[in-house]
Amino acid sequence: MRLLLQTASLLVAIIVSAQAVCSAVAADAAADTLGLTKSKPDSGRFVAVEDGYLIPYRMKIPGTEVEFEMLPVPGGKILIGSPETEVGHKADEGPQISVEVGPMWVGKHEVSWAEYKTFMSMYDIFKKLESNGLRKVTQERTVDAVTAPTPLYEAAFTYEFGDEPDLPAVTMTQFSAKQYTKWLSKLSGHQYRLPTEAEWENACRAGCKTAYAHGDDPKGLDDFAWHAGNSESLPHKVGTKKANAWGLYDMHGNVMEWTIEGYCEKGFAKFAGKSSTLSFFDAIQWPTLAEQRVVRGGGWQDQPELLRCAAKLGSADEEWKSEDPNVPLSPWWYTSDPARGVGFRLFRSYQPLATEQITKFWELDHEDIEFDVKARMEEGRGATGLVDRDLSEVIKQSVEN
């Protein structure tokens, strides 16, 4: 009986969502202007662009009451990395290079547990849809398929410091963070993704050229960041320190944030000597290994020098998954520190990326990760489903039930 009720509920959701297609299409034009206005705002933050002005916006994750906020960030030519004269400078931060980044919207806060747990709930939803033969992932629709994270093996580890809705979500792999951005993009009709190193550093610096967004003296960091000296060895709710000049919270500290790039001990050496400014896309160092992917910003367990705008760290499978008993190791979760200090933030370009570009920000990029995901799926321990705007009705039904 319970299975029949669940099936009926899902069928109702599919029917309702199908009836909503016409209104969803009609809403597309309005959706395309989310965060963009033709008229210059009288007050508040805005960024002038060709079609008008980028402005802050709040958005509910479709099918839920969970909200997140995006703020406008200007683009332009910027220097990324740190000079050798900067206190704390490391080889992986140089040489400084010039990169052209575009205007965009950036998450006001790091992605919270309230947001990420909505994505985690897709595991059960996809499993139910699959068992009921609904919304099948066909060969023609693989572009719309998203792999949901499996339930945590040891929740006590990840949630030891709490899982309150406004704490930053942590311990997800870069692959899982990428799938979140694809899921939210397909669900909402807006293109969210992880940032490049240049885009992240531009947002962190907020127009400054100093070691930190507030200046060169780490003593001023307490006002802006949670770090080893003031965090009491635990993460804190997002947005409880001061924001940077562009209104972004926790760019320094609290949790480290994923970028899309692979880590290189020689930093930007491959670009050294180029006289021209690189485009943001040409400046990307795409990952070549399953691990060693770049996180930025430092976290609550780090010393101030690791929170500098140019500081970075490469992920390490052998350390961050050392307690993982799964074979193969989980492609969705880490099980060991410093992974409890790793999260991510949403970025959205003013001009959406071309299909072949955005695909590189969302999809599997290494055969080892692909093998791990495939193995989990074949064992029935993974869940993949189609994601589009119609799915919001299914999510809504799941929340209500």
LINGI-V737259 format. One record per residue. N is the residue number from 1. SS is DSSP state (H for helix, E for strand, C for the rest). OMEGA is omega as a letter, one per 30 degrees, with the letter a starting at -180 (999 if undefined). BURIAL is + if it has 16 or more other ideal C-beta (glycine too) atoms within 10 Angstrom, else -. Layout:
n->N ss->SS omega->OMEGA burial->BURIAL
n->N ss->SS omega->OMEGA burial->BURIAL
//
This chain:
n->1 ss->C omega->a burial->-
n->2 ss->H omega->l burial->-
n->3 ss->H omega->l burial->-
n->4 ss->H omega->l burial->-
n->5 ss->H omega->l burial->-
n->6 ss->H omega->l burial->+
n->7 ss->H omega->l burial->-
n->8 ss->H omega->l burial->-
n->9 ss->H omega->l burial->+
n->10 ss->H omega->l burial->+
n->11 ss->H omega->l burial->-
n->12 ss->H omega->a burial->-
n->13 ss->H omega->a burial->+
n->14 ss->H omega->a burial->+
n->15 ss->H omega->l burial->-
n->16 ss->H omega->a burial->-
n->17 ss->H omega->l burial->+
n->18 ss->H omega->l burial->-
n->19 ss->H omega->a burial->-
n->20 ss->C omega->a burial->-
n->21 ss->H omega->a burial->-
n->22 ss->H omega->a burial->-
n->23 ss->H omega->l burial->-
n->24 ss->H omega->l burial->+
n->25 ss->H omega->l burial->-
n->26 ss->H omega->a burial->-
n->27 ss->H omega->a burial->-
n->28 ss->H omega->a burial->-
n->29 ss->H omega->l burial->-
n->30 ss->H omega->a burial->-
n->31 ss->H omega->a burial->-
n->32 ss->C omega->a burial->-
n->33 ss->C omega->a burial->-
n->34 ss->C omega->l burial->-
n->35 ss->C omega->a burial->+
n->36 ss->E omega->l burial->+
n->37 ss->E omega->l burial->-
n->38 ss->C omega->a burial->-
n->39 ss->C omega->l burial->-
n->40 ss->C omega->a burial->-
n->41 ss->C omega->l burial->-
n->42 ss->C omega->a burial->-
n->43 ss->C omega->l burial->-
n->44 ss->C omega->a burial->-
n->45 ss->C omega->l burial->-
n->46 ss->E omega->l burial->+
n->47 ss->E omega->a burial->+
n->48 ss->E omega->l burial->-
n->49 ss->E omega->a burial->+
n->50 ss->C omega->a burial->-
n->51 ss->C omega->a burial->-
n->52 ss->E omega->a burial->+
n->53 ss->E omega->l burial->+
n->54 ss->E omega->a burial->+
n->55 ss->E omega->l burial->+
n->56 ss->C omega->l burial->+
n->57 ss->E omega->l burial->+
n->58 ss->E omega->a burial->-
n->59 ss->E omega->l burial->+
n->60 ss->E omega->l burial->-
n->61 ss->C omega->a burial->+
n->62 ss->C omega->l burial->+
n->63 ss->C omega->a burial->+
n->64 ss->C omega->l burial->+
n->65 ss->C omega->a burial->-
n->66 ss->C omega->a burial->+
n->67 ss->E omega->l burial->-
n->68 ss->E omega->a burial->+
n->69 ss->E omega->l burial->-
n->70 ss->E omega->a burial->+
n->71 ss->E omega->l burial->+
n->72 ss->E omega->l burial->+
n->73 ss->E omega->a burial->+
n->74 ss->C omega->l burial->+
n->75 ss->C omega->a burial->+
n->76 ss->E omega->l burial->-
n->77 ss->E omega->a burial->-
n->78 ss->E omega->l burial->+
n->79 ss->E omega->l burial->+
n->80 ss->E omega->a burial->+
n->81 ss->C omega->a burial->+
n->82 ss->C omega->l burial->+
n->83 ss->C omega->a burial->-
n->84 ss->C omega->a burial->-
n->85 ss->C omega->a burial->-
n->86 ss->C omega->l burial->+
n->87 ss->C omega->a burial->-
n->88 ss->C omega->a burial->+
n->89 ss->C omega->l burial->+
n->90 ss->C omega->a burial->+
n->91 ss->H omega->a burial->-
n->92 ss->H omega->a burial->+
n->93 ss->H omega->a burial->+
n->94 ss->C omega->f burial->+
n->95 ss->C omega->l burial->+
n->96 ss->C omega->l burial->+
n->97 ss->E omega->l burial->+
n->98 ss->E omega->a burial->+
n->99 ss->E omega->l burial->+
n->100 ss->E omega->l burial->+
n->101 ss->E omega->a burial->+
n->102 ss->C omega->l burial->+
n->103 ss->C omega->a burial->+
n->104 ss->E omega->l burial->+
n->105 ss->E omega->a burial->+
n->106 ss->E omega->l burial->+
n->107 ss->E omega->l burial->+
n->108 ss->C omega->l burial->+
n->109 ss->C omega->l burial->+
n->110 ss->C omega->l burial->+
n->111 ss->C omega->a burial->+
n->112 ss->E omega->l burial->+
n->113 ss->H omega->l burial->+
n->114 ss->H omega->a burial->+
n->115 ss->H omega->a burial->+
n->116 ss->H omega->l burial->+
n->117 ss->H omega->l burial->-
n->118 ss->H omega->l burial->+
n->119 ss->H omega->l burial->+
n->120 ss->H omega->a burial->+
n->121 ss->C omega->l burial->-
n->122 ss->H omega->l burial->+
n->123 ss->H omega->a burial->+
n->124 ss->H omega->a burial->-
n->125 ss->H omega->l burial->+
n->126 ss->H omega->l burial->+
n->127 ss->H omega->a burial->+
n->128 ss->H omega->l burial->+
n->129 ss->H omega->a burial->+
n->130 ss->H omega->a burial->-
n->131 ss->H omega->l burial->-
n->132 ss->C omega->l burial->-
n->133 ss->C omega->a burial->-
n->134 ss->C omega->l burial->+
n->135 ss->C omega->a burial->+
n->136 ss->C omega->l burial->-
n->137 ss->C omega->l burial->+
n->138 ss->C omega->l burial->-
n->139 ss->H omega->a burial->-
n->140 ss->H omega->a burial->-
n->141 ss->H omega->a burial->-
n->142 ss->H omega->l burial->-
n->143 ss->H omega->a burial->-
n->144 ss->H omega->a burial->+
n->145 ss->E omega->l burial->+
n->146 ss->E omega->l burial->+
n->147 ss->E omega->a burial->+
n->148 ss->E omega->l burial->+
n->149 ss->C omega->l burial->+
n->150 ss->C omega->l burial->+
n->151 ss->C omega->l burial->-
n->152 ss->C omega->l burial->+
n->153 ss->C omega->a burial->-
n->154 ss->C omega->a burial->-
n->155 ss->H omega->a burial->-
n->156 ss->H omega->l burial->-
n->157 ss->H omega->a burial->+
n->158 ss->H omega->a burial->+
n->159 ss->C omega->a burial->+
n->160 ss->C omega->a burial->-
n->161 ss->C omega->l burial->+
n->162 ss->C omega->l burial->-
n->163 ss->C omega->l burial->+
n->164 ss->C omega->a burial->-
n->165 ss->C omega->a burial->-
n->166 ss->C omega->l burial->-
n->167 ss->E omega->l burial->+
n->168 ss->E omega->l burial->+
n->169 ss->C omega->a burial->+
n->170 ss->C omega->l burial->+
n->171 ss->C omega->l burial->+
n->172 ss->E omega->l burial->+
n->173 ss->C omega->l burial->+
n->174 ss->H omega->l burial->+
n->175 ss->H omega->a burial->+
n->176 ss->H omega->l burial->+
n->177 ss->H omega->l burial->+
n->178 ss->H omega->l burial->+
n->179 ss->H omega->l burial->+
n->180 ss->H omega->a burial->+
n->181 ss->H omega->l burial->+
n->182 ss->H omega->l burial->+
n->183 ss->H omega->a burial->+
n->184 ss->H omega->l burial->+
n->185 ss->H omega->a burial->+
n->186 ss->H omega->a burial->+
n->187 ss->H omega->a burial->+
n->188 ss->H omega->a burial->+
n->189 ss->C omega->l burial->-
n->190 ss->C omega->a burial->+
n->191 ss->C omega->l burial->+
n->192 ss->C omega->a burial->+
n->193 ss->E omega->l burial->+
n->194 ss->C omega->a burial->+
n->195 ss->E omega->l burial->+
n->196 ss->C omega->l burial->+
n->197 ss->H omega->a burial->+
n->198 ss->H omega->a burial->+
n->199 ss->H omega->l burial->+
n->200 ss->H omega->a burial->+
n->201 ss->H omega->l burial->+
n->202 ss->H omega->l burial->+
n->203 ss->H omega->a burial->+
n->204 ss->H omega->a burial->+
n->205 ss->H omega->l burial->+
n->206 ss->C omega->l burial->+
n->207 ss->C omega->a burial->-
n->208 ss->C omega->l burial->-
n->209 ss->C omega->a burial->-
n->210 ss->C omega->a burial->-
n->211 ss->C omega->l burial->+
n->212 ss->E omega->a burial->+
n->213 ss->C omega->a burial->+
n->214 ss->C omega->a burial->+
n->215 ss->E omega->a burial->-
n->216 ss->C omega->a burial->-
n->217 ss->C omega->l burial->-
n->218 ss->H omega->a burial->+
n->219 ss->H omega->l burial->-
n->220 ss->H omega->a burial->-
n->221 ss->H omega->a burial->+
n->222 ss->H omega->a burial->-
n->223 ss->H omega->a burial->-
n->224 ss->C omega->a burial->+
n->225 ss->C omega->l burial->+
n->226 ss->C omega->a burial->+
n->227 ss->C omega->a burial->+
n->228 ss->C omega->a burial->+
n->229 ss->C omega->a burial->-
n->230 ss->C omega->a burial->-
n->231 ss->C omega->a burial->+
n->232 ss->C omega->l burial->-
n->233 ss->C omega->l burial->-
n->234 ss->C omega->l burial->-
n->235 ss->C omega->a burial->+
n->236 ss->C omega->l burial->+
n->237 ss->E omega->a burial->+
n->238 ss->C omega->l burial->+
n->239 ss->C omega->a burial->+
n->240 ss->C omega->l burial->-
n->241 ss->C omega->l burial->+
n->242 ss->C omega->l burial->-
n->243 ss->C omega->l burial->+
n->244 ss->C omega->a burial->+
n->245 ss->C omega->a burial->-
n->246 ss->C omega->l burial->+
n->247 ss->C omega->a burial->+
n->248 ss->C omega->a burial->+
n->249 ss->C omega->l burial->+
n->250 ss->C omega->l burial->+
n->251 ss->C omega->l burial->+
n->252 ss->C omega->l burial->+
n->253 ss->C omega->a burial->+
n->254 ss->C omega->l burial->+
n->255 ss->C omega->l burial->+
n->256 ss->E omega->a burial->+
n->257 ss->E omega->l burial->+
n->258 ss->E omega->l burial->+
n->259 ss->E omega->a burial->+
n->260 ss->E omega->a burial->+
n->261 ss->E omega->l burial->+
n->262 ss->E omega->a burial->+
n->263 ss->C omega->l burial->+
n->264 ss->C omega->a burial->+
n->265 ss->C omega->l burial->-
n->266 ss->C omega->l burial->-
n->267 ss->C omega->a burial->+
n->268 ss->C omega->a burial->+
n->269 ss->H omega->a burial->-
n->270 ss->H omega->a burial->-
n->271 ss->H omega->a burial->+
n->272 ss->C omega->l burial->-
n->273 ss->C omega->l burial->-
n->274 ss->C omega->a burial->-
n->275 ss->C omega->a burial->-
n->276 ss->C omega->l burial->-
n->277 ss->C omega->l burial->-
n->278 ss->E omega->l burial->+
n->279 ss->E omega->a burial->-
n->280 ss->C omega->a burial->+
n->281 ss->C omega->l burial->-
n->282 ss->C omega->a burial->-
n->283 ss->C omega->a burial->+
n->284 ss->C omega->l burial->+
n->285 ss->C omega->a burial->+
n->286 ss->C omega->a burial->-
n->287 ss->C omega->l burial->+
n->288 ss->C omega->l burial->-
n->289 ss->C omega->l burial->-
n->290 ss->C omega->l burial->+
n->291 ss->C omega->a burial->+
n->292 ss->C omega->l burial->+
n->293 ss->E omega->a burial->+
n->294 ss->E omega->l burial->+
n->295 ss->E omega->a burial->+
n->296 ss->E omega->l burial->+
n->297 ss->C omega->a burial->+
n->298 ss->C omega->a burial->+
n->299 ss->C omega->a burial->+
n->300 ss->C omega->a burial->+
n->301 ss->C omega->a burial->+
n->302 ss->C omega->l burial->+
n->303 ss->C omega->a burial->-
n->304 ss->H omega->a burial->+
n->305 ss->H omega->l burial->+
n->306 ss->H omega->l burial->+
n->307 ss->H omega->a burial->+
n->308 ss->C omega->a burial->+
n->309 ss->C omega->a burial->+
n->310 ss->C omega->a burial->+
n->311 ss->C omega->a burial->+
n->312 ss->E omega->l burial->+
n->313 ss->E omega->l burial->+
n->314 ss->E omega->l burial->+
n->315 ss->C omega->a burial->+
n->316 ss->C omega->a burial->+
n->317 ss->H omega->a burial->+
n->318 ss->H omega->l burial->-
n->319 ss->H omega->a burial->-
n->320 ss->H omega->l burial->+
n->321 ss->C omega->a burial->+
n->322 ss->C omega->a burial->-
n->323 ss->C omega->a burial->-
n->324 ss->C omega->a burial->+
n->325 ss->C omega->a burial->-
n->326 ss->C omega->l burial->+
n->327 ss->C omega->f burial->-
n->328 ss->C omega->l burial->-
n->329 ss->C omega->a burial->+
n->330 ss->C omega->l burial->+
n->331 ss->C omega->a burial->+
n->332 ss->C omega->a burial->+
n->333 ss->E omega->l burial->+
n->334 ss->C omega->a burial->+
n->335 ss->C omega->a burial->+
n->336 ss->C omega->l burial->+
n->337 ss->C omega->g burial->-
n->338 ss->C omega->a burial->+
n->339 ss->H omega->l burial->+
n->340 ss->H omega->l burial->+
n->341 ss->H omega->a burial->+
n->342 ss->E omega->l burial->+
n->343 ss->E omega->l burial->+
n->344 ss->C omega->a burial->+
n->345 ss->C omega->a burial->+
n->346 ss->C omega->l burial->+
n->347 ss->E omega->l burial->+
n->348 ss->E omega->a burial->+
n->349 ss->E omega->l burial->+
n->350 ss->C omega->l burial->+
n->351 ss->C omega->a burial->-
n->352 ss->C omega->l burial->-
n->353 ss->C omega->l burial->-
n->354 ss->C omega->a burial->-
n->355 ss->H omega->a burial->-
n->356 ss->H omega->l burial->-
n->357 ss->H omega->a burial->-
n->358 ss->H omega->l burial->+
n->359 ss->H omega->l burial->-
n->360 ss->H omega->l burial->-
n->361 ss->H omega->a burial->+
n->362 ss->H omega->a burial->+
n->363 ss->C omega->l burial->-
n->364 ss->C omega->a burial->+
n->365 ss->C omega->l burial->+
n->366 ss->C omega->a burial->+
n->367 ss->H omega->l burial->-
n->368 ss->H omega->l burial->-
n->369 ss->H omega->l burial->+
n->370 ss->H omega->l burial->-
n->371 ss->H omega->a burial->-
n->372 ss->H omega->l burial->+
n->373 ss->H omega->a burial->+
n->374 ss->H omega->l burial->-
n->375 ss->H omega->l burial->-
n->376 ss->H omega->a burial->+
n->377 ss->H omega->a burial->-
n->378 ss->H omega->l burial->-
n->379 ss->C omega->l burial->-
n->380 ss->C omega->a burial->-
n->381 ss->C omega->l burial->-
n->382 ss->C omega->a burial->+
n->383 ss->E omega->l burial->+
n->384 ss->E omega->l burial->+
n->385 ss->E omega->l burial->+
n->386 ss->E omega->l burial->+
n->387 ss->C omega->l burial->+
n->388 ss->C omega->a burial->-
n->389 ss->C omega->l burial->+
n->390 ss->C omega->a burial->+
n->391 ss->H omega->a burial->+
n->392 ss->H omega->l burial->+
n->393 ss->H omega->l burial->+
n->394 ss->H omega->l burial->+
n->395 ss->H omega->a burial->+
n->396 ss->H omega->l burial->+
n->397 ss->H omega->a burial->+
n->398 ss->H omega->l burial->+
n->399 ss->H omega->a burial->-
n->400 ss->H omega->a burial->-
n->401 ss->C omega->999 burial->-
//
